[in-house]
Amino acid sequence: MLGSWRWNVGFGIAGVGLTVIFSLGNNPMSVILMRSLYAFVAFFVVAFAARFVLGVILQPPAIPMGPSEEEAEDPRGAEMDLRTPDESDDLNQLLKAQLQQGASSSPQPATQPVKEGANEGASSFKPLSPPQLVSTAGKQPEELAKAVRHLTGE
């Protein structure tokens, strides 16, 4: 538990003080003393519960002193490799292929050379070639108005 019994007594005295302050003008002294005793007991018990809850919440987590036998034998997950492989040659080949594609008149994407040990999925890769954006210069005003109405929901 957090703290000592003195905290409980302090809470109990605070409860007595509040009871006396709120009851002084309306009740006789015998009723005030009886309610103050009840308030002291109630606040004393509530302070025990509060100290217990705070002790559980604020307790530091248990830290193991050393690695267990299972962790010492299994090195998986003990280290993390943050290096990335050097792919500058692949990038250069891809850029050259795109330049050659732009120079030629065929719209077919250039194929990349397959590395040794690469699977079938990598050899069938084709870069995305999105359609060209259309300008509004050659469109009729009625078509443009219809498209705007459609987009705005009118």
N, CA, C and O of each residue as an XYZ file, in Angstrom:
616
protein
N       0.833     -1.190      0.000
C       0.000      0.000      0.000
C       0.871      1.244      0.000
O       2.016      1.232      0.451
N       0.309      2.284     -0.504
C       1.007      3.548     -0.626
C       0.821      4.363      0.652
O      -0.310      4.537      1.107
N       1.895      4.858      1.231
C       1.806      5.712      2.412
C       1.636      4.920      3.693
O       1.989      3.742      3.751
N       1.098      5.561      4.720
C       0.918      4.911      6.018
C      -0.477      5.229      6.556
O      -1.280      5.882      5.890
N      -0.753      4.749      7.793
C      -2.056      4.953      8.417
C      -2.310      6.424      8.701
O      -3.456      6.820      8.915
N      -1.273      7.235      8.707
C      -1.445      8.673      8.976
C      -2.290      9.342      7.890
O      -3.038     10.283      8.156
N      -2.156      8.844      6.679
C      -2.994      9.369      5.602
C      -4.459      9.097      5.887
O      -5.316      9.944      5.636
N      -4.744      7.911      6.412
C      -6.133      7.566      6.733
C      -6.675      8.500      7.807
O      -7.805      8.977      7.706
N      -5.875      8.761      8.827
C      -6.309      9.659      9.902
C      -6.526     11.062      9.342
O      -7.497     11.730      9.699
N      -5.639     11.505      8.478
C      -5.791     12.820      7.859
C      -7.082     12.927      7.061
O      -7.790     13.931      7.143
N      -7.387     11.876      6.281
C      -8.645     11.871      5.532
C      -9.836     11.871      6.484
O     -10.828     12.559      6.242
N      -9.738     11.099      7.569
C     -10.824     11.061      8.543
C     -11.057     12.416      9.180
O     -12.205     12.830      9.343
N      -9.985     13.118      9.546
C     -10.111     14.456     10.137
C     -10.699     15.432      9.132
O     -11.487     16.302      9.503
N     -10.324     15.297      7.855
C     -10.898     16.154      6.818
C     -12.407     15.902      6.705
O     -13.181     16.843      6.528
N     -12.823     14.632      6.808
C     -14.246     14.312      6.772
C     -14.980     14.893      7.964
O     -16.100     15.383      7.823
N     -14.351     14.842      9.164
C     -14.945     15.437     10.361
C     -15.103     16.936     10.164
O     -16.147     17.503     10.488
N     -14.068     17.577      9.634
C     -14.115     19.024      9.412
C     -15.227     19.421      8.450
O     -15.955     20.381      8.704
N     -15.359     18.702      7.367
C     -16.424     19.008      6.407
C     -17.804     18.808      7.021
O     -18.714     19.604      6.793
N     -17.955     17.739      7.802
C     -19.252     17.471      8.425
C     -19.616     18.564      9.419
O     -20.763     19.008      9.463
N     -18.651     19.000     10.212
C     -18.910     20.060     11.186
C     -19.262     21.353     10.474
O     -20.199     22.043     10.876
N     -18.531     21.691      9.432
C     -18.781     22.949      8.714
C     -20.185     22.963      8.111
O     -20.892     23.966      8.217
N     -20.596     21.860      7.478
C     -21.899     21.835      6.809
C     -23.070     21.614      7.780
O     -24.209     21.928      7.433
N     -22.820     21.084      8.982
C     -23.903     20.790      9.928
C     -24.016     21.803     11.055
O     -25.002     21.761     11.792
N     -23.095     22.680     11.226
C     -23.016     23.555     12.399
C     -24.237     24.458     12.549
O     -24.727     24.623     13.666
N     -24.727     25.025     11.510
C     -25.844     25.955     11.623
C     -27.204     25.298     11.718
O     -28.160     25.947     12.140
N     -27.329     24.016     11.336
C     -28.645     23.389     11.235
C     -28.928     22.334     12.305
O     -30.092     22.001     12.527
N     -27.914     21.802     12.971
C     -28.108     20.673     13.879
C     -27.591     20.988     15.283
O     -26.723     21.844     15.452
N     -28.130     20.290     16.291
C     -27.583     20.448     17.642
C     -26.223     19.761     17.748
O     -25.847     18.978     16.876
N     -25.483     20.058     18.827
C     -24.103     19.582     18.972
C     -24.035     18.058     19.054
O     -23.075     17.482     18.542
N     -24.978     17.391     19.657
C     -24.945     15.924     19.773
C     -25.066     15.263     18.395
O     -24.401     14.263     18.124
N     -25.900     15.815     17.541
C     -26.061     15.271     16.184
C     -24.786     15.530     15.375
O     -24.349     14.672     14.608
N     -24.205     16.693     15.544
C     -22.970     17.030     14.823
C     -21.857     16.077     15.228
O     -21.126     15.592     14.365
N     -21.708     15.790     16.534
C     -20.657     14.890     16.992
C     -20.887     13.465     16.486
O     -19.937     12.793     16.085
N     -22.135     13.000     16.502
C     -22.426     11.646     16.017
C     -22.130     11.535     14.520
O     -21.511     10.562     14.088
N     -22.558     12.508     13.730
C     -22.300     12.480     12.286
C     -20.813     12.655     11.990
O     -20.306     12.109     11.010
N     -20.124     13.401     12.819
C     -18.675     13.557     12.650
C     -17.957     12.238     12.882
O     -17.010     11.912     12.168
N     -18.406     11.471     13.886
C     -17.819     10.156     14.132
C     -18.056      9.237     12.934
O     -17.141      8.542     12.493
N     -19.279      9.232     12.409
C     -19.577      8.425     11.217
C     -18.729      8.875     10.018
O     -18.230      8.042      9.261
N     -18.573     10.163      9.853
C     -17.766     10.690      8.744
C     -16.310     10.282      8.902
O     -15.647      9.944      7.921
N     -15.798     10.313     10.160
C     -14.406      9.910     10.383
C     -14.208      8.463      9.968
O     -13.246      8.150      9.266
N     -15.102      7.572     10.389
C     -14.981      6.150     10.053
C     -15.096      5.956      8.535
O     -14.316      5.209      7.944
N     -16.057      6.619      7.914
C     -16.256      6.457      6.474
C     -15.038      6.949      5.690
O     -14.564      6.256      4.790
N     -14.527      8.137      6.022
C     -13.366      8.667      5.307
C     -12.120      7.825      5.582
O     -11.273      7.676      4.701
N     -11.996      7.272      6.796
C     -10.867      6.417      7.141
C     -10.858      5.177      6.243
O      -9.811      4.798      5.719
N     -12.022      4.548      6.066
C     -12.131      3.343      5.225
C     -11.920      3.682      3.750
O     -11.260      2.936      3.027
N     -12.475      4.796      3.311
C     -12.287      5.211      1.914
C     -10.811      5.487      1.638
O     -10.325      5.205      0.542
N     -10.097      6.034      2.614
C      -8.667      6.287      2.434
C      -7.900      4.976      2.285
O      -6.942      4.916      1.515
N      -8.302      3.915      3.010
C      -7.670      2.611      2.830
C      -7.858      2.126      1.394
O      -6.909      1.671      0.756
N      -9.073      2.226      0.898
C      -9.350      1.777     -0.472
C      -8.561      2.604     -1.490
O      -8.014      2.059     -2.449
N      -8.506      3.915     -1.278
C      -7.764      4.783     -2.213
C      -6.277      4.459     -2.179
O      -5.631      4.423     -3.226
N      -5.723      4.222     -0.989
C      -4.302      3.878     -0.891
C      -4.013      2.551     -1.574
O      -2.984      2.400     -2.233
N      -4.923      1.583     -1.418
C      -4.724      0.284     -2.060
C      -4.725      0.422     -3.579
O      -3.853     -0.124     -4.255
N      -5.707      1.154     -4.116
C      -5.806      1.336     -5.575
C      -4.575      2.083     -6.099
O      -4.010      1.699     -7.122
N      -4.162      3.138     -5.409
C      -2.966      3.873     -5.842
C      -1.714      3.006     -5.754
O      -0.829      3.105     -6.603
N      -1.636      2.159     -4.734
C      -0.488      1.256     -4.613
C      -0.413      0.274     -5.765
O       0.674     -0.032     -6.254
N      -1.567     -0.223     -6.205
C      -1.594     -1.164     -7.335
C      -1.247     -0.442     -8.635
O      -0.496     -0.965     -9.458
N      -1.790      0.748     -8.817
C      -1.561      1.487    -10.061
C      -0.115      1.955    -10.179
O       0.488      1.852    -11.248
N       0.438      2.463     -9.093
C       1.776      3.053     -9.141
C       2.897      2.061     -8.897
O       4.060      2.462     -8.849
N       2.590      0.776     -8.739
C       3.620     -0.231     -8.513
C       4.446     -0.396     -9.789
O       3.880     -0.596    -10.864
N       5.772     -0.316     -9.689
C       6.592     -0.479    -10.904
C       6.518     -1.917    -11.398
O       6.372     -2.845    -10.602
N       6.620     -2.103    -12.711
C       6.539     -3.468    -13.249
C       7.770     -4.276    -12.832
O       8.859     -3.735    -12.641
N       7.562     -5.571    -12.698
C       8.658     -6.458    -12.330
C       9.607     -6.585    -13.511
O       9.191     -6.895    -14.627
N      10.887     -6.342    -13.252
C      11.907     -6.404    -14.301
C      12.709     -7.685    -14.098
O      13.272     -7.893    -13.023
N      12.769     -8.542    -15.109
C      13.570     -9.756    -14.949
C      15.041     -9.400    -14.836
O      15.518     -8.490    -15.515
N      15.755    -10.106    -13.990
C      17.161     -9.799    -13.733
C      18.059    -10.199    -14.900
O      19.035     -9.502    -15.178
N      17.769    -11.269    -15.571
C      18.600    -11.700    -16.687
C      17.760    -12.482    -17.672
O      16.595    -12.778    -17.406
N      18.348    -12.820    -18.815
C      17.578    -13.588    -19.792
C      17.311    -14.996    -19.275
O      18.162    -15.608    -18.630
N      16.123    -15.495    -19.567
C      15.785    -16.858    -19.170
C      16.524    -17.837    -20.081
O      17.157    -17.439    -21.059
N      16.432    -19.116    -19.744
C      17.148    -20.123    -20.526
C      16.626    -20.196    -21.957
O      17.406    -20.386    -22.890
N      15.304    -20.047    -22.140
C      14.734    -20.111    -23.478
C      15.197    -18.938    -24.331
O      15.500    -19.109    -25.512
N      15.254    -17.738    -23.736
C      15.682    -16.559    -24.492
C      17.162    -16.625    -24.828
O      17.575    -16.130    -25.876
N      17.968    -17.225    -23.963
C      19.402    -17.315    -24.213
C      19.695    -18.262    -25.371
O      20.651    -18.045    -26.115
N      18.886    -19.312    -25.537
C      19.113    -20.276    -26.604
C      18.564    -19.796    -27.947
O      19.110    -20.155    -28.990
N      17.506    -19.003    -27.946
C      16.831    -18.590    -29.180
C      17.236    -17.153    -29.523
O      16.750    -16.220    -28.884
N      18.118    -16.948    -30.523
C      18.564    -15.590    -30.836
C      17.601    -14.814    -31.735
O      17.861    -13.652    -32.045
N      16.482    -15.439    -32.164
C      15.566    -14.738    -33.057
C      14.966    -13.530    -32.357
O      14.534    -13.620    -31.208
N      14.940    -12.419    -33.042
C      14.359    -11.203    -32.512
C      15.288    -10.420    -31.619
O      14.896     -9.377    -31.095
N      16.514    -10.889    -31.426
C      17.445    -10.197    -30.542
C      18.102     -9.012    -31.245
O      18.484     -8.043    -30.590
N      18.236     -9.075    -32.545
C      18.877     -7.997    -33.296
C      17.967     -7.576    -34.439
O      17.133     -8.348    -34.913
N      18.149     -6.323    -34.873
C      17.335     -5.808    -35.960
C      18.264     -5.193    -37.007
O      19.080     -4.329    -36.687
N      18.139     -5.635    -38.242
C      18.973     -5.141    -39.334
C      18.223     -4.027    -40.043
O      17.181     -4.273    -40.650
N      18.737     -2.806    -39.976
C      18.072     -1.657    -40.574
C      18.689     -1.237    -41.905
O      18.354     -0.179    -42.435
N      19.569     -2.041    -42.436
C      20.195     -1.701    -43.711
C      19.307     -2.126    -44.869
O      18.627     -3.149    -44.796
N      19.315     -1.344    -45.930
C      18.584     -1.704    -47.131
C      19.584     -2.153    -48.184
O      20.698     -1.632    -48.231
N      19.209     -3.112    -49.033
C      20.149     -3.574    -50.051
C      20.394     -2.489    -51.103
O      19.536     -1.645    -51.359
N      21.559     -2.533    -51.691
C      21.920     -1.563    -52.722
C      21.247     -1.968    -54.029
O      21.532     -3.032    -54.579
N      20.353     -1.115    -54.520
C      19.621     -1.406    -55.748
C      19.871     -0.328    -56.803
O      19.015     -0.077    -57.652
N      21.015      0.293    -56.751
C      21.284      1.383    -57.695
C      21.403      0.865    -59.133
O      20.993      1.552    -60.069
N      21.964     -0.346    -59.321
C      22.076     -0.891    -60.675
C      20.692     -1.162    -61.268
O      20.450     -0.877    -62.440
N      19.787     -1.714    -60.456
C      18.435     -1.969    -60.942
C      17.723     -0.668    -61.289
O      17.006     -0.598    -62.287
N      17.916      0.345    -60.483
C      17.292      1.635    -60.734
C      17.826      2.253    -62.024
O      17.057      2.796    -62.816
N      19.125      2.175    -62.234
C      19.711      2.698    -63.475
C      19.170      1.968    -64.697
O      18.882      2.599    -65.714
N      19.028      0.650    -64.613
C      18.486     -0.105    -65.742
C      17.039      0.274    -66.018
O      16.635      0.373    -67.177
N      16.254      0.487    -64.967
C      14.869      0.880    -65.135
C      14.765      2.249    -65.791
O      13.939      2.451    -66.680
N      15.591      3.185    -65.361
C      15.572      4.517    -65.961
C      16.006      4.483    -67.428
O      15.428      5.177    -68.263
N      17.015      3.682    -67.738
C      17.443      3.557    -69.139
C      16.328      2.959    -69.993
O      16.108      3.392    -71.124
N      15.633      1.972    -69.455
C      14.550      1.346    -70.208
C      13.423      2.337    -70.448
O      12.822      2.330    -71.522
N      13.123      3.189    -69.477
C      12.075      4.182    -69.667
C      12.501      5.242    -70.678
O      11.677      5.708    -71.465
N      13.767      5.625    -70.668
C      14.246      6.590    -71.657
C      14.172      6.004    -73.062
O      13.791      6.691    -74.010
N      14.542      4.722    -73.190
C      14.470      4.080    -74.499
C      13.024      3.954    -74.954
O      12.734      4.085    -76.143
N      12.115      3.700    -74.019
C      10.698      3.578    -74.359
C      10.161      4.926    -74.838
O       9.390      4.979    -75.797
N      10.564      6.019    -74.177
C      10.105      7.341    -74.572
C      10.637      7.727    -75.942
O       9.960      8.439    -76.683
N      11.839      7.272    -76.298
C      12.421      7.587    -77.594
C      11.767      6.774    -78.706
O      11.657      7.245    -79.838
N      11.334      5.562    -78.390
C      10.704      4.739    -79.426
C       9.228      5.109    -79.530
O       8.669      5.720    -78.620
N       8.611      4.741    -80.626
C       7.213      5.103    -80.858
C       6.246      4.052    -80.331
O       5.036      4.278    -80.343
N       6.741      2.924    -79.875
C       5.835      1.872    -79.408
C       5.387      2.175    -77.979
O       6.218      2.544    -77.150
N       4.086      2.029    -77.666
C       3.592      2.309    -76.333
C       3.790      1.149    -75.361
O       3.364      1.248    -74.211
N       4.420      0.059    -75.783
C       4.631     -1.084    -74.913
C       5.692     -0.738    -73.865
O       6.708     -0.127    -74.195
N       5.465     -1.123    -72.602
C       6.458     -0.871    -71.575
C       7.679     -1.750    -71.777
O       7.579     -2.867    -72.283
N       8.814     -1.239    -71.381
C      10.054     -1.984    -71.532
C      10.100     -3.097    -70.505
O       9.641     -2.939    -69.373
N      10.658     -4.219    -70.913
C      10.767     -5.335    -69.982
C      12.093     -5.244    -69.267
O      13.101     -4.821    -69.834
N      12.075     -5.646    -68.016
C      13.294     -5.594    -67.224
C      13.977     -6.949    -67.293
O      13.311     -7.978    -67.407
N      15.299     -6.955    -67.226
C      15.977     -8.247    -67.164
C      15.694     -8.898    -65.810
O      15.681     -8.235    -64.773
N      15.469    -10.203    -65.846
C      15.139    -10.932    -64.629
C      16.420    -11.315    -63.919
O      17.341    -11.857    -64.531
N      16.479    -11.032    -62.617
C      17.654    -11.398    -61.828
C      17.677    -12.902    -61.614
O      16.669    -13.595    -61.758
N      18.855    -13.377    -61.267
C      18.961    -14.788    -60.936
C      18.222    -15.035    -59.639
O      18.363    -14.260    -58.693
N      17.445    -16.086    -59.572
C      16.720    -16.433    -58.361
C      15.407    -15.688    -58.207
O      14.738    -15.847    -57.186
N      15.011    -14.875    -59.188
C      13.745    -14.144    -59.095
C      12.610    -15.080    -59.457
O      12.795    -16.000    -60.254
N      11.456    -14.863    -58.893
C      10.323    -15.745    -59.150
C       9.566    -15.287    -60.387
O       9.909    -14.272    -60.994
N       8.535    -16.040    -60.758
C       7.758    -15.757    -61.965
C       7.025    -14.429    -61.890
O       6.885    -13.747    -62.906
N       6.543    -14.038    -60.680
C       5.768    -12.812    -60.523
C       6.583    -11.581    -60.870
O       6.037    -10.611    -61.395
N       7.873    -11.600    -60.591
C       8.714    -10.446    -60.866
C       8.958    -10.290    -62.364
O       9.129     -9.167    -62.840
N       8.977    -11.383    -63.114
C       9.246    -11.282    -64.543
C       8.031    -10.761    -65.312
O       8.185    -10.229    -66.411
N       6.822    -10.906    -64.752
C       5.636    -10.436    -65.452
C       5.238     -9.026    -65.034
O       4.142     -8.572    -65.362
N       6.096     -8.342    -64.331
C       5.795     -6.986    -63.882
C       5.806     -6.025    -65.050
O       6.718     -6.049    -65.878
N       4.775     -5.165    -65.118
C       4.707     -4.124    -66.137
C       4.365     -2.828    -65.431
O       3.391     -2.781    -64.680
N       5.128     -1.787    -65.646
C       4.842     -0.522    -64.971
C       3.491      0.040    -65.388
O       3.014     -0.203    -66.496
N       2.898      0.781    -64.496
C       1.603      1.389    -64.745
C       1.751      2.495    -65.784
O       2.638      3.342    -65.678
N       0.888      2.483    -66.774
C       0.892      3.554    -67.771
C      -0.502      4.166    -67.788
O      -1.367      3.693    -68.526
N      -0.741      5.205    -66.993
C      -2.081      5.813    -66.924
C      -2.404      6.559    -68.207
O      -1.498      6.970    -68.931
N      -3.689      6.737    -68.497
C      -4.072      7.470    -69.710
C      -3.718      8.953    -69.577
O      -3.604      9.480    -68.470
N      -3.553      9.592    -70.690
C      -3.226     11.015    -70.707
C      -4.420     11.825    -70.202
O      -5.571     11.462    -70.445
N      -4.138     12.926    -69.497
C      -5.200     13.814    -69.059
C      -5.729     14.601    -70.251
O      -4.964     15.006    -71.126
N      -7.021     14.811    -70.278
C      -7.657     15.503    -71.388
C      -7.874     16.957    -70.988
O      -8.358     17.238    -69.891
N      -7.521     17.869    -71.866
C      -7.740     19.286    -71.578
C      -9.156     19.674    -71.998
O      -9.796     18.967    -72.776
N      -9.637     20.798    -71.480
C     -10.993     21.264    -71.784
C     -11.014     22.263    -72.935
O     -12.042     22.891    -73.189
N      -9.892     22.417    -73.632
C      -9.819     23.436    -74.684
C     -10.730     23.107    -75.863
O     -11.335     24.014    -76.433
N     -10.843     21.847    -76.242
C     -11.617     21.507    -77.430
C     -13.042     21.086    -77.135
O     -13.728     20.632    -78.051
N     -13.509     21.205    -75.952
C     -14.851     20.744    -75.588
C     -15.888     21.846    -75.791
O     -15.579     23.037    -75.742
N     -17.117     21.416    -76.019
C     -18.230     22.352    -76.163
C     -18.660     22.841    -74.781
O     -18.581     22.081    -73.815
N     -19.110     24.083    -74.665
C     -19.541     24.600    -73.354
C     -20.699     23.817    -72.743
O     -20.793     23.709    -71.520
N     -21.583     23.269    -73.583
C     -22.698     22.494    -73.051
C     -22.207     21.213    -72.370
O     -22.735     20.814    -71.332
N     -21.196     20.576    -72.961
C     -20.642     19.362    -72.366
C     -19.958     19.678    -71.036
O     -20.081     18.920    -70.074
N     -19.234     20.804    -70.986
C     -18.565     21.200    -69.749
C     -19.593     21.512    -68.656
O     -19.418     21.112    -67.505
N     -20.657     22.220    -69.014
C     -21.692     22.536    -68.033
C     -22.361     21.259    -67.527
O     -22.663     21.139    -66.340
N     -22.587     20.316    -68.422
C     -23.190     19.043    -68.028
C     -22.275     18.286    -67.062
O     -22.752     17.694    -66.094
N     -20.980     18.302    -67.317
C     -20.030     17.619    -66.431
C     -19.977     18.292    -65.057
O     -19.910     17.611    -64.033
N     -20.007     19.637    -65.034
C     -19.997     20.343    -63.760
C     -21.277     20.071    -62.973
O     -21.228     19.878    -61.758
N     -22.413     20.055    -63.651
C     -23.678     19.741    -62.980
C     -23.665     18.314    -62.415
O     -24.165     18.067    -61.317
N     -23.104     17.407    -63.159
C     -23.020     16.032    -62.691
C     -22.145     15.902    -61.458
O     -22.482     15.167    -60.530
N     -21.022     16.611    -61.440
C     -20.093     16.555    -60.306
C     -20.654     17.254    -59.080
O     -20.401     16.807    -57.962
N     -21.403     18.327    -59.248
C     -21.962     19.060    -58.094
C     -23.289     18.469    -57.653
O     -23.799     18.863    -56.604
N     -23.863     17.557    -58.391
C     -25.106     16.916    -58.000
C     -26.348     17.740    -58.295
O     -27.386     17.492    -57.681
N     -26.298     18.676    -59.173
C     -27.465     19.516    -59.509
C     -28.272     18.880    -60.602
O     -29.289     19.434    -61.021
